[in-house]
Amino acid sequence: MRYNLSRKKRNQNMSQLMGVLLNGIAQLEYDRTRTLPDHQAAYLEKMDRKMDEGILIDGETVANPDTGQRAQFVAANLVHAIKANDEQKAAAMCTYLADRMSDLKQVKIVEGEDGVSIDLVFDEDYVKQTAVAFPTLN
């Protein structure tokens, strides 16, 4: 997997909505205006404690992962959860990224012939996608 974690221009206004897109199509949205329930906050703490023990990124063990490395690890697990239709795990991974990286606006996942790339976007607001209904042609 390829990751892009570059933080271009930082916007001081924290985006309230974070989106996860797969090949340009919204898969998940996280609304930061909603209060995180206690049991979900506890789960995120548990994730952090487990990652404190070390994580595997691109086949290499990282003993003391920093925030960026944790984000890579969680984003990769998010991709796997989306592909496996594991909604609970995908929601947990999305929540972790939105909660731990408050300036993250989008997670753009692109599947191509050469694999999967994940771009964590900090400088481009997520805009809700809207379905457009077209009239049927006779």
PABAGU-981902 format. One record per residue: residue in one letter; y, z, x of N, C-alpha, C in turn. Coordinates in nm, 3 decimals, always signed. Example, Ala and Ser with C-alpha at 12.3 -4.5 7.8 and 13.67 -1.06 7.14 Angstrom:
   residu      n_yy      n_zz      n_xx     ca_yy     ca_zz     ca_xx      c_yy      c_zz      c_xx
        A    -0.569    +0.780    +1.319    -0.450    +0.780    +1.230    -0.330    +0.780    +1.320
        S    -0.225    +0.708    +1.285    -0.106    +0.714    +1.367    +0.003    +0.787    +1.290
//
This chain:
   residu      n_yy      n_zz      n_xx     ca_yy     ca_zz     ca_xx      c_yy      c_zz      c_xx
        M    -0.118    +0.000    +0.084    +0.000    +0.000    +0.000    +0.124    +0.000    +0.088
        R    +0.225    -0.066    +0.040    +0.353    -0.064    +0.109    +0.449    +0.023    +0.028
        Y    +0.530    +0.100    +0.099    +0.626    +0.189    +0.034    +0.766    +0.156    +0.081
        N    +0.860    +0.168    -0.008    +1.001    +0.156    +0.029    +1.070    +0.280    -0.024
        L    +1.110    +0.367    +0.065    +1.175    +0.492    +0.026    +1.321    +0.494    +0.066
        S    +1.375    +0.380    +0.102    +1.513    +0.379    +0.151    +1.610    +0.420    +0.041
        R    +1.700    +0.505    +0.078    +1.804    +0.550    -0.014    +1.930    +0.478    +0.025
        K    +1.960    +0.375    -0.050    +2.079    +0.296    -0.017    +2.201    +0.379    -0.052
        K    +2.287    +0.329    -0.132    +2.407    +0.402    -0.170    +2.370    +0.510    -0.271
        R    +2.406    +0.632    -0.241    +2.376    +0.742    -0.332    +2.481    +0.752    -0.439
        N    +2.436    +0.763    -0.562    +2.526    +0.780    -0.675    +2.533    +0.929    -0.704
        Q    +2.651    +0.985    -0.711    +2.666    +1.127    -0.735    +2.629    +1.167    -0.877
        N    +2.630    +1.073    -0.970    +2.593    +1.102    -1.108    +2.441    +1.091    -1.121
        M    +2.377    +1.205    -1.146    +2.233    +1.204    -1.158    +2.193    +1.131    -1.286
        S    +2.107    +1.035    -1.273    +2.058    +0.961    -1.388    +1.968    +1.053    -1.469
        Q    +1.986    +1.054    -1.598    +1.905    +1.140    -1.685    +1.771    +1.077    -1.719
        L    +1.757    +0.948    -1.699    +1.634    +0.878    -1.734    +1.575    +0.815    -1.608
        M    +1.446    +0.837    -1.587    +1.377    +0.773    -1.477    +1.267    +0.686    -1.536
        G    +1.252    +0.566    -1.484    +1.151    +0.475    -1.535    +1.049    +0.437    -1.430
        V    +0.926    +0.414    -1.476    +0.818    +0.366    -1.391    +0.782    +0.227    -1.442
        L    +0.797    +0.126    -1.355    +0.771    -0.011    -1.394    +0.656    -0.069    -1.313
        L    +0.569    -0.140    -1.380    +0.460    -0.212    -1.315    +0.484    -0.360    -1.339
        N    +0.507    -0.433    -1.230    +0.539    -0.575    -1.238    +0.653    -0.602    -1.336
        G    +0.754    -0.515    -1.333    +0.873    -0.533    -1.414    +0.864    -0.482    -1.556
        I    +0.751    -0.430    -1.597    +0.732    -0.382    -1.734    +0.722    -0.229    -1.733
        A    +0.805    -0.166    -1.816    +0.807    -0.020    -1.822    +0.671    +0.035    -1.864
        Q    +0.625    +0.133    -1.788    +0.498    +0.201    -1.818    +0.525    +0.344    -1.866
        L    +0.621    +0.409    -1.803    +0.655    +0.548    -1.834    +0.805    +0.566    -1.822
        E    +0.856    +0.662    -1.898    +0.995    +0.703    -1.886    +0.997    +0.855    -1.884
        Y    +1.087    +0.910    -1.803    +1.102    +1.055    -1.797    +1.247    +1.088    -1.829
        D    +1.266    +1.174    -1.927    +1.399    +1.214    -1.971    +1.431    +1.352    -1.913
        R    +1.523    +1.357    -1.819    +1.557    +1.482    -1.751    +1.637    +1.578    -1.839
        T    +1.682    +1.533    -1.955    +1.756    +1.624    -2.044    +1.661    +1.718    -2.117
        R    +1.534    +1.686    -2.119    +1.435    +1.774    -2.185    +1.391    +1.883    -2.088
        T    +1.378    +2.002    -2.141    +1.335    +2.116    -2.060    +1.186    +2.103    -2.027
        L    +1.154    +2.127    -1.902    +1.015    +2.121    -1.857    +0.944    +2.248    -1.904
        P    +0.838    +2.234    -1.985    +0.764    +2.352    -2.031    +0.707    +2.432    -1.913
        D    +0.692    +2.562    -1.932    +0.645    +2.651    -1.825    +0.511    +2.607    -1.767
        H    +0.418    +2.564    -1.851    +0.285    +2.526    -1.800    +0.294    +2.400    -1.714
        Q    +0.388    +2.311    -1.744    +0.404    +2.191    -1.662    +0.472    +2.227    -1.529
        A    +0.569    +2.316    -1.534    +0.635    +2.361    -1.411    +0.533    +2.429    -1.320
        A    +0.444    +2.508    -1.378    +0.339    +2.575    -1.300    +0.245    +2.473    -1.236
        Y    +0.216    +2.365    -1.309    +0.128    +2.260    -1.255    +0.195    +2.191    -1.135
        L    +0.325    +2.167    -1.143    +0.397    +2.105    -1.031    +0.395    +2.197    -0.909
        E    +0.409    +2.327    -0.932    +0.401    +2.424    -0.821    +0.261    +2.420    -0.758
        K    +0.160    +2.408    -0.841    +0.022    +2.400    -0.793    +0.003    +2.273    -0.708
        M    +0.064    +2.162    -0.754    +0.057    +2.038    -0.676    +0.120    +2.059    -0.538
        D    +0.236    +2.125    -0.535    +0.304    +2.151    -0.408    +0.217    +2.236    -0.315
        R    +0.156    +2.341    -0.369    +0.071    +2.428    -0.287    -0.047    +2.350    -0.230
        K    -0.105    +2.264    -0.312    -0.218    +2.184    -0.266    -0.174    +2.086    -0.156
        M    -0.055    +2.025    -0.174    -0.005    +1.933    -0.072    +0.034    +2.007    +0.056
        D    +0.069    +2.136    +0.045    +0.100    +2.216    +0.163    -0.019    +2.220    +0.260
        E    -0.140    +2.201    +0.206    -0.262    +2.203    +0.287    -0.283    +2.072    +0.362
        G    -0.201    +1.971    +0.330    -0.212    +1.840    +0.395    -0.246    +1.733    +0.294
        I    -0.203    +1.612    +0.324    -0.228    +1.498    +0.235    -0.273    +1.378    +0.318
        L    -0.331    +1.281    +0.253    -0.378    +1.159    +0.318    -0.288    +1.044    +0.275
        I    -0.220    +0.981    +0.371    -0.134    +0.865    +0.344    -0.180    +0.750    +0.432
        D    -0.217    +0.641    +0.369    -0.263    +0.521    +0.441    -0.370    +0.554    +0.544
        G    -0.464    +0.640    +0.504    -0.577    +0.673    +0.589    -0.550    +0.776    +0.697
        E    -0.427    +0.828    +0.703    -0.394    +0.929    +0.804    -0.358    +1.061    +0.737
        T    -0.408    +1.170    +0.795    -0.379    +1.303    +0.742    -0.241    +1.349    +0.790
        V    -0.162    +1.397    +0.697    -0.030    +1.453    +0.727    -0.039    +1.602    +0.698
        A    -0.031    +1.683    +0.803    -0.053    +1.827    +0.790    +0.059    +1.899    +0.715
        N    +0.182    +1.868    +0.746    +0.297    +1.933    +0.683    +0.388    +1.828    +0.623
        P    +0.352    +1.774    +0.508    +0.429    +1.662    +0.452    +0.570    +1.703    +0.409
        D    +0.664    +1.613    +0.440    +0.801    +1.635    +0.396    +0.817    +1.575    +0.255
        T    +0.936    +1.581    +0.201    +0.960    +1.535    +0.064    +0.926    +1.387    +0.049
        G    +0.965    +1.306    +0.145    +0.936    +1.163    +0.138    +0.788    +1.133    +0.142
        Q    +0.715    +1.203    +0.226    +0.570    +1.184    +0.234    +0.501    +1.231    +0.107
        R    +0.548    +1.340    +0.051    +0.493    +1.387    -0.077    +0.518    +1.282    -0.186
        A    +0.638    +1.225    -0.184    +0.671    +1.121    -0.283    +0.578    +1.001    -0.268
        Q    +0.551    +0.959    -0.144    +0.457    +0.848    -0.121    +0.320    +0.880    -0.178
        F    +0.273    +0.999    -0.148    +0.141    +1.042    -0.193    +0.134    +1.046    -0.346
        V    +0.234    +1.105    -0.408    +0.236    +1.116    -0.554    +0.251    +0.978    -0.618
        A    +0.335    +0.893    -0.560    +0.353    +0.758    -0.614    +0.222    +0.679    -0.607
        A    +0.148    +0.693    -0.498    +0.019    +0.624    -0.487    -0.078    +0.675    -0.593
        N    -0.078    +0.806    -0.616    -0.163    +0.862    -0.721    -0.118    +0.818    -0.860
        L    +0.013    +0.799    -0.876    +0.066    +0.747    -1.002    +0.013    +0.607    -1.028
        V    +0.012    +0.522    -0.926    -0.042    +0.386    -0.940    -0.188    +0.390    -0.984
        H    -0.267    +0.473    -0.916    -0.409    +0.484    -0.950    -0.428    +0.533    -1.094
        A    -0.347    +0.628    -1.135    -0.358    +0.682    -1.272    -0.322    +0.575    -1.375
        I    -0.217    +0.497    -1.349    -0.178    +0.391    -1.442    -0.289    +0.288    -1.452
        K    -0.343    +0.246    -1.338    -0.450    +0.145    -1.338    -0.577    +0.195    -1.406
        A    -0.602    +0.325    -1.398    -0.721    +0.384    -1.460    -0.697    +0.427    -1.604
        N    -0.577    +0.401    -1.655    -0.539    +0.445    -1.790    -0.553    +0.595    -1.809
        D    -0.528    +0.671    -1.704    -0.532    +0.817    -1.710    -0.391    +0.865    -1.743
        E    -0.361    +0.871    -1.872    -0.226    +0.902    -1.917    -0.178    +1.040    -1.874
        Q    -0.268    +1.139    -1.878    -0.230    +1.275    -1.839    -0.189    +1.282    -1.693
        K    -0.270    +1.222    -1.608    -0.241    +1.225    -1.464    -0.114    +1.144    -1.436
        A    -0.100    +1.029    -1.500    +0.019    +0.947    -1.480    +0.144    +1.024    -1.521
        A    +0.137    +1.093    -1.633    +0.252    +1.172    -1.680    +0.284    +1.284    -1.581
        A    +0.181    +1.349    -1.527    +0.203    +1.457    -1.430    +0.268    +1.403    -1.302
        M    +0.221    +1.287    -1.254    +0.277    +1.229    -1.132    +0.422    +1.185    -1.155
        C    +0.448    +1.127    -1.270    +0.583    +1.085    -1.307    +0.676    +1.207    -1.314
        T    +0.629    +1.313    -1.377    +0.707    +1.435    -1.390    +0.738    +1.494    -1.253
        Y    +0.639    +1.495    -1.164    +0.660    +1.548    -1.030    +0.773    +1.471    -0.959
        L    +0.764    +1.339    -0.961    +0.865    +1.258    -0.893    +1.004    +1.280    -0.952
        A    +1.013    +1.283    -1.085    +1.143    +1.301    -1.151    +1.200    +1.439    -1.126
        D    +1.114    +1.540    -1.122    +1.159    +1.678    -1.104    +1.195    +1.708    -0.957
        R    +1.113    +1.661    -0.866    +1.133    +1.694    -0.725    +1.234    +1.602    -0.656
        M    +1.261    +1.488    -0.715    +1.357    +1.393    -0.658    +1.460    +1.360    -0.767
        S    +1.553    +1.450    -0.785    +1.645    +1.441    -0.900    +1.734    +1.317    -0.898
        D    +1.747    +1.252    -0.783    +1.829    +1.131    -0.778    +1.746    +1.002    -0.786
        L    +1.615    +1.016    -0.807    +1.528    +0.900    -0.824    +1.550    +0.839    -0.962
        K    +1.574    +0.709    -0.966    +1.604    +0.642    -1.092    +1.491    +0.554    -1.141
        Q    +1.418    +0.492    -1.048    +1.309    +0.404    -1.087    +1.197    +0.408    -0.984
        V    +1.076    +0.389    -1.032    +0.961    +0.366    -0.947    +0.915    +0.226    -0.983
        K    +0.931    +0.133    -0.890    +0.894    -0.006    -0.915    +0.764    -0.036    -0.841
        I    +0.662    -0.067    -0.917    +0.531    -0.098    -0.862    +0.507    -0.247    -0.883
        V    +0.471    -0.315    -0.775    +0.445    -0.459    -0.785    +0.307    -0.486    -0.728
        E    +0.224    -0.550    -0.811    +0.091    -0.592    -0.766    +0.100    -0.738    -0.726
        G    +0.049    -0.769    -0.610    +0.049    -0.907    -0.562    -0.080    -0.939    -0.494
        E    -0.089    -1.060    -0.442    -0.210    -1.103    -0.373    -0.238    -1.019    -0.249
        D    -0.131    -0.970    -0.186    -0.147    -0.892    -0.064    -0.150    -0.742    -0.089
        G    -0.170    -0.701    -0.212    -0.182    -0.559    -0.243    -0.073    -0.508    -0.335
        V    -0.050    -0.378    -0.327    +0.046    -0.311    -0.414    +0.162    -0.261    -0.330
        S    +0.284    -0.280    -0.381    +0.400    -0.221    -0.315    +0.467    -0.126    -0.414
        I    +0.521    -0.019    -0.360    +0.588    +0.082    -0.442    +0.729    +0.099    -0.386
        D    +0.827    +0.084    -0.473    +0.966    +0.097    -0.432    +1.027    +0.212    -0.512
        L    +1.069    +0.317    -0.443    +1.139    +0.428    -0.507    +1.287    +0.396    -0.503
        V    +1.347    +0.377    -0.619    +1.484    +0.327    -0.629    +1.578    +0.441    -0.665
        F    +1.679    +0.461    -0.579    +1.775    +0.569    -0.598    +1.914    +0.517    -0.634
        D    +1.935    +0.387    -0.625    +2.070    +0.332    -0.640    +2.084    +0.235    -0.757
        E    +1.988    +0.230    -0.845    +1.991    +0.137    -0.959    +1.941    +0.209    -1.083
        D    +2.032    +0.237    -1.177    +1.994    +0.307    -1.300    +1.884    +0.235    -1.375
        Y    +1.794    +0.312    -1.431    +1.691    +0.257    -1.518    +1.753    +0.232    -1.655
        V    +1.728    +0.115    -1.710    +1.776    +0.080    -1.843    +1.655    +0.062    -1.932
        K    +1.653    +0.136    -2.044    +1.542    +0.126    -2.137    +1.516    -0.018    -2.176
        Q    +1.390    -0.055    -2.180    +1.354    -0.189    -2.223    +1.342    -0.190    -2.374
        T    +1.380    -0.302    -2.432    +1.374    -0.316    -2.577    +1.289    -0.437    -2.611
        A    +1.197    -0.419    -2.704    +1.116    -0.530    -2.752    +1.202    -0.620    -2.839
        V    +1.186    -0.747    -2.822    +1.260    -0.844    -2.902    +1.163    -0.916    -2.993
        A    +1.192    -0.912    -3.123    +1.106    -0.980    -3.219    +1.156    -1.122    -3.240
        F    +1.066    -1.217    -3.231    +1.101    -1.357    -3.254    +1.043    -1.400    -3.388
        P    +1.118    -1.479    -3.463    +1.065    -1.527    -3.592    +0.949    -1.623    -3.566
        T    +0.855    -1.622    -3.657    +0.742    -1.714    -3.643    +0.785    -1.854    -3.678
        L    +0.733    -1.948    -3.605    +0.765    -2.089    -3.629    +0.654    -2.151    -3.713
        N    +0.693    -2.230    -3.807    +0.593    -2.297    -3.893    +0.572    -2.438    -3.851
//
